[in-house]
Amino acid sequence: MAGFAMCAACRRKHDDPADRRFHAQPIACPDCGPTLELVAPGLRETGDHAVRRAQSLLADEQIAAVKGLGGYHVACDARDVSAVSELRRPKRRGEKPFAVMARDLDVARELVSITDIETMLLTDVRKPVVLLPRLDGSVAAAVAPGNPDLGVMLPYTPLHALLLGAPGDPGPDLLVMTSGNLAGEPIVTDDDEALSRLGDIADAFLRHDRPIQVSCDDSVTRVVAGIELPVRRSRGYAPLPVALPFDVAPVLAAGADLKNTVAVASGRFAWLSQHVGDLDDLATQDALTVSEQHLEELTGVRPGVIVADAHPGYRSTPGPDSTPTDASSAACSTITCTSPRSWASTGSVSTSRSSGSPREMLDPAAVDGRGTLTMHAAVGASLAAGVRLPALRCTVLAVER
């Protein structure tokens, strides 16, 4: 909010210890707070008019890019076959399902079967997308072709609530809300970038003038045997820590090539990043670098060890471009690492291999310089994906800072 200078009335309340707005930033002040606008070819509306016009456009089979909490969504009427089919074409998603945002629980219950625990998830402060068994409710078949489940979420920002409105408002009560990007690219957060990257998808842009500092996709979860099983741990969940069953030295887990998530750990906790995505696109590889740097900044963890999959095609795996500088003079060969876009900084790294306890496997001193190890299942569970996995083949790099 540093870019929004307070008006006299807000400043007076902000500085008065007796006022309920003492030290509260004026995020809703119509004079000095953020403002809404709708932009389209030959059209610009602001404030309430922007929301009303967006509702009308969506009701008229149009597609809108909507600025959210962690990036842009691309939205259309989820009950309109023509609008959903038109959205699917430029998004290049094939038959991958779209998530929908319902006005409220009553609308959601027309579409899917919802248990008590799933109701808790839908209404929880984190507001994830919850995968639920479909009913015969009215939703376009192209939303989730041939899928027995439907991903449903409820509004989680004031703009979402305004856009979906109340019963009797002109706009749809159910919207496709899919990430504002093309397949394989990171979610768009910048307004100018949205106009260029989403211009071939969206007919209009509903946005506010508050910058998005950290990109973050929606989280996806489901209930299995009465227990929540996160499918994509992102907005609302990341970077909350995951408890580890043992102590670890400061370590970085580089994640996979597809559906990438990066993590840092130290002591008895690991912090997983938000969903990064498939690393086919250079922009997504850059997003991986930014996510890792942000995790270090938030947690204060300075990894001395990198855990990465040994697959040679994984772009998340740090791979040296140069030959060993002195491979014959030490048991652990040292190389200069300058390669992947995912790890832009350069420095000396040591390849290592270890066996024994999980703590020993993450200890740079317990290595023989041969480059690979079979990672303990608990390390894979806590650092790689947050779920129980079999032993993983991976590379450990001890970074000399």
C-alpha positions in Angstrom: 0.0 0.0 0.0 3.0 2.3 -0.1 1.9 3.7 -3.4 -1.4 4.9 -2.1 -0.9 8.2 -0.2 -3.6 8.6 2.4 -6.2 11.4 2.2 -6.6 13.7 5.2 -9.6 11.7 6.6 -7.7 8.4 6.4 -4.5 9.9 7.8 -6.4 11.3 10.8 -8.0 7.9 11.6 -4.7 6.1 10.9 -2.8 8.2 13.4 -5.4 8.3 16.2 -4.9 5.5 18.8 -8.6 5.9 19.9 -9.9 5.2 16.4 -10.7 1.7 15.3 -8.8 2.3 12.0 -5.6 3.1 14.0 -2.6 1.9 11.9 -5.1 0.3 9.4 -4.2 0.8 5.7 -7.0 2.4 3.7 -7.6 -0.5 1.3 -11.3 0.4 0.8 -11.3 4.2 0.8 -13.0 5.6 -2.3 -10.7 8.7 -2.3 -7.2 7.3 -1.7 -7.5 3.5 -1.8 -7.2 1.1 -4.8 -9.7 1.6 -7.7 -11.3 -0.7 -10.2 -11.4 -0.3 -13.9 -12.6 -2.3 -16.9 -10.7 -1.9 -20.1 -11.7 -3.2 -23.5 -11.3 -2.0 -27.1 -13.0 1.4 -27.2 -14.2 1.0 -23.6 -13.1 2.1 -20.1 -15.3 2.0 -17.0 -14.3 2.6 -13.3 -15.7 1.7 -9.9 -19.1 0.2 -9.7 -19.7 0.8 -13.4 -16.7 -1.5 -14.2 -18.2 -4.4 -12.2 -21.6 -3.9 -13.8 -20.2 -3.8 -17.3 -18.1 -6.9 -16.6 -21.2 -8.8 -15.4 -23.0 -7.8 -18.6 -20.2 -8.8 -20.8 -19.9 -12.2 -19.1 -23.7 -12.7 -19.5 -23.3 -11.9 -23.2 -20.9 -14.9 -23.9 -17.8 -12.7 -23.5 -14.5 -13.7 -21.8 -12.9 -11.4 -19.2 -9.5 -11.4 -17.6 -10.0 -10.7 -13.9 -7.1 -9.6 -11.6 -7.1 -11.6 -8.4 -5.0 -12.1 -5.4 -2.0 -14.0 -6.9 -2.5 -13.3 -10.5 -5.1 -13.0 -13.3 -7.9 -15.4 -13.9 -9.6 -15.8 -17.3 -13.4 -16.0 -16.7 -16.6 -16.8 -18.6 -20.1 -18.0 -17.9 -19.7 -21.7 -16.9 -23.2 -22.5 -18.1 -22.7 -21.1 -21.6 -21.5 -23.8 -24.0 -20.3 -21.3 -26.6 -18.3 -19.2 -24.1 -16.6 -22.2 -22.5 -15.7 -23.7 -25.9 -14.3 -20.4 -27.1 -12.1 -20.1 -23.9 -10.8 -23.6 -24.3 -9.4 -22.9 -27.8 -6.8 -20.1 -27.2 -5.9 -21.6 -23.8 -4.7 -24.7 -25.6 -5.8 -27.0 -22.8 -7.2 -29.9 -24.8 -9.8 -31.6 -22.6 -8.1 -30.7 -19.2 -10.9 -29.6 -16.8 -11.5 -26.0 -15.8 -12.3 -25.0 -12.3 -15.5 -23.0 -11.6 -16.3 -20.4 -9.0 -19.8 -20.5 -7.6 -21.6 -17.5 -6.1 -22.4 -19.4 -2.9 -22.9 -22.9 -1.4 -26.4 -23.1 -2.7 -25.2 -22.7 -6.3 -22.4 -25.2 -5.7 -24.9 -27.8 -4.4 -26.8 -27.7 -7.7 -23.7 -29.0 -9.4 -21.9 -31.3 -7.0 -22.4 -33.6 -4.0 -20.8 -32.0 -0.9 -20.2 -33.6 2.4 -19.7 -31.7 5.7 -15.9 -31.9 5.5 -16.0 -30.7 1.9 -18.2 -27.8 3.0 -15.6 -26.9 5.6 -12.9 -26.9 2.9 -15.0 -24.8 0.5 -15.7 -22.2 3.2 -12.3 -22.3 4.9 -10.3 -19.1 4.9 -7.9 -20.7 2.3 -10.8 -21.2 -0.2 -9.2 -23.9 -2.3 -10.6 -25.5 -5.4 -12.2 -28.7 -4.1 -12.7 -31.7 -6.4 -16.3 -33.0 -5.9 -18.5 -35.6 -7.5 -20.7 -34.1 -10.2 -24.4 -34.1 -10.3 -26.7 -33.4 -13.2 -26.6 -29.6 -12.6 -26.5 -27.1 -15.4 -22.9 -26.6 -16.4 -21.4 -26.6 -19.9 -20.0 -30.0 -20.9 -16.8 -28.4 -22.1 -15.9 -27.3 -18.5 -14.7 -30.8 -17.6 -15.3 -33.2 -20.5 -15.8 -36.8 -19.5 -14.7 -36.1 -15.9 -16.8 -37.5 -13.0 -15.6 -34.7 -10.7 -15.8 -30.9 -10.9 -13.4 -28.5 -9.3 -15.4 -25.9 -7.4 -14.4 -22.9 -5.3 -16.2 -19.9 -3.7 -15.3 -16.2 -4.0 -12.2 -15.4 -1.9 -11.6 -11.7 -2.7 -14.1 -8.8 -2.6 -13.8 -8.4 -6.3 -14.9 -12.0 -6.8 -17.9 -11.4 -4.6 -18.9 -8.2 -6.4 -18.5 -9.9 -9.8 -20.7 -12.8 -9.0 -23.1 -10.5 -7.3 -26.3 -11.4 -5.5 -29.4 -13.2 -6.8 -31.1 -10.9 -9.3 -27.9 -9.3 -10.5 -27.3 -9.3 -14.3 -24.2 -11.5 -14.3 -23.7 -15.3 -14.2 -23.8 -17.0 -10.8 -21.2 -19.6 -11.9 -18.0 -18.7 -13.7 -15.1 -20.7 -15.2 -12.1 -19.2 -13.3 -8.9 -20.6 -14.9 -5.4 -19.3 -14.5 -4.5 -16.3 -16.6 -1.9 -17.9 -18.8 -1.4 -20.0 -21.8 -0.6 -23.7 -21.4 2.9 -24.1 -19.9 3.4 -20.5 -19.0 3.3 -19.0 -15.5 0.3 -17.0 -14.3 0.2 -13.4 -15.3 0.5 -10.8 -12.5 1.4 -7.5 -14.3 -1.3 -5.4 -15.9 0.7 -4.5 -19.1 1.8 -8.1 -19.4 -1.8 -9.2 -19.1 -2.8 -7.0 -22.1 -0.1 -8.6 -24.3 -0.2 -12.2 -23.1 -4.0 -12.5 -22.6 -5.1 -10.2 -25.4 -5.9 -13.1 -27.7 -8.0 -14.8 -25.0 -9.9 -12.0 -23.2 -12.4 -9.5 -24.6 -12.1 -7.3 -21.6 -9.9 -6.8 -18.5 -11.3 -6.2 -15.0 -8.4 -5.0 -12.8 -7.4 -2.9 -9.9 -4.3 -0.7 -9.4 -2.8 -2.6 -6.5 0.4 -4.4 -7.6 0.6 -8.2 -7.1 3.9 -8.9 -5.3 4.0 -12.7 -5.4 2.4 -14.9 -8.1 0.3 -17.7 -6.7 -2.1 -20.1 -8.4 -5.2 -21.5 -6.7 -4.8 -24.5 -4.5 -6.6 -27.8 -5.4 -7.6 -30.4 -2.9 -10.0 -33.3 -2.4 -11.3 -35.5 0.4 -10.3 -39.2 0.4 -11.6 -41.6 3.1 -12.7 -38.6 5.2 -9.3 -36.9 5.1 -8.1 -33.9 3.0 -5.6 -34.8 0.4 -4.1 -31.7 -1.3 -3.5 -32.1 -5.0 -1.9 -28.7 -5.6 -0.6 -26.9 -2.6 -0.5 -23.2 -3.4 -2.6 -20.1 -2.4 -3.6 -20.3 1.2 -1.4 -23.3 1.9 2.1 -22.3 0.8 4.5 -21.5 2.3 3.2 -22.8 5.6 5.7 -25.3 7.1 5.6 -29.0 7.0 6.9 -30.8 10.1 9.8 -33.3 9.5 10.3 -36.5 11.5 14.0 -35.7 12.0 16.5 -32.8 11.9 18.0 -31.7 8.6 20.8 -29.3 7.8 19.8 -26.3 5.6 18.7 -27.9 2.3 17.0 -27.0 -0.9 14.8 -29.5 -2.8 14.6 -28.6 -6.5 11.4 -30.4 -7.4 10.3 -32.1 -10.5 10.2 -31.1 -14.2 6.4 -31.2 -14.4 4.1 -29.6 -11.8 7.2 -28.2 -10.1 7.3 -27.1 -6.5 10.5 -26.1 -4.8 11.2 -26.4 -1.0 13.7 -25.4 1.6 14.2 -27.1 4.9 16.2 -26.6 8.1 15.9 -28.3 11.5 12.5 -30.0 11.9 10.6 -28.0 9.2 10.3 -27.8 5.5 8.7 -24.9 3.6 7.2 -25.7 0.2 6.7 -23.0 -2.4 3.5 -22.3 -4.2 2.8 -24.3 -7.4 5.3 -23.3 -10.1 4.2 -25.5 -13.0 5.8 -27.4 -15.9 9.3 -26.2 -16.7 8.9 -26.3 -20.5 8.8 -22.5 -20.8 11.7 -20.2 -20.0 9.3 -17.9 -18.1 8.3 -20.8 -15.8 12.0 -21.6 -15.2 12.5 -17.9 -14.2 9.5 -18.2 -11.9 11.2 -21.2 -10.2 14.2 -19.0 -9.5 12.1 -16.2 -8.1 10.1 -18.7 -5.9 13.2 -20.2 -4.5 14.7 -16.8 -3.7 11.5 -15.7 -2.1 11.4 -18.9 0.1 15.0 -18.1 1.3 13.9 -14.5 2.1 10.8 -15.6 4.0 12.4 -18.4 6.0 16.0 -17.2 6.4 17.1 -20.7 5.3 20.4 -20.6 3.4 20.8 -24.1 1.9 24.1 -25.8 2.0 22.8 -28.8 0.1 20.6 -29.1 -3.0 18.5 -32.3 -3.5 17.5 -32.8 -7.1 16.3 -35.6 -9.4 19.1 -37.3 -11.3 17.1 -37.4 -14.5 19.3 -35.7 -17.1 16.3 -34.0 -18.8 15.0 -32.3 -15.7 15.3 -28.5 -16.0 15.0 -28.2 -12.2 18.2 -30.1 -11.7 21.4 -28.0 -11.4 23.7 -29.3 -14.1 27.3 -28.0 -14.5 28.3 -26.6 -17.9 32.0 -26.9 -17.3 34.4 -29.8 -16.7 35.7 -30.6 -13.2 38.5 -28.2 -12.2 40.5 -30.7 -10.2 38.7 -34.0 -10.2 41.8 -36.1 -9.4 43.1 -34.1 -6.4 40.1 -34.7 -4.1 37.7 -37.4 -3.2 34.8 -35.0 -3.9 35.3 -33.3 -7.3 34.6 -29.6 -7.5 33.0 -28.0 -10.6 31.9 -24.5 -11.6 28.1 -24.5 -11.9 26.8 -21.9 -14.4 24.1 -23.7 -16.2 20.3 -23.8 -15.7 18.1 -20.8 -15.8 16.5 -22.3 -12.8 19.6 -21.6 -10.7 21.0 -18.4 -12.2 23.8 -17.7 -9.7 27.2 -19.2 -10.2 29.5 -20.8 -7.7 31.4 -23.9 -6.6 29.4 -27.0 -6.1 30.4 -30.5 -5.0 28.6 -33.6 -6.2 28.2 -36.2 -3.5 26.8 -39.6 -2.6 25.9 -41.0 0.8 24.2 -43.8 2.5 23.0 -44.3 6.1 20.6 -42.3 8.2 18.5 -39.5 6.6 20.6 -36.9 8.6 23.8 -38.4 7.2 22.4 -38.4 3.6 22.0 -34.6 3.9 25.3 -34.0 5.5 27.9 -32.6 3.0 30.7 -34.2 5.1 29.3 -37.8 4.6 30.0 -38.0 0.8 32.3 -40.0 -1.5 32.0 -37.8 -4.6 30.1 -40.1 -7.0 27.1 -38.0 -7.6 23.9 -39.9 -6.8 22.0 -41.5 -4.0 18.8 -43.3 -3.3 16.9 -40.8 -1.1 15.2 -42.0 2.0 11.4 -42.2 1.6 10.9 -39.8 4.5 13.0 -37.2 2.8 11.0 -37.7 -0.4 7.8 -37.4 1.6 8.7 -34.3 3.4 10.8 -32.4 0.9 9.7 -33.5 -2.5 5.9 -33.7 -2.5 4.4 -33.7 0.9 3.1 -37.3 0.5 4.6 -40.7 1.2 6.7 -41.9 -1.7 9.0 -44.8 -2.4 12.7 -44.2 -2.4 13.7 -41.6 -5.0 16.8 -41.5 -7.2 18.3 -38.0 -6.9 21.5 -35.9 -6.9 22.8 -34.0 -4.0 25.0 -30.9 -4.5 26.7 -29.3 -1.6 27.0 -25.6 -2.4 30.0 -23.8 -1.2 28.9 -20.2 -0.3 
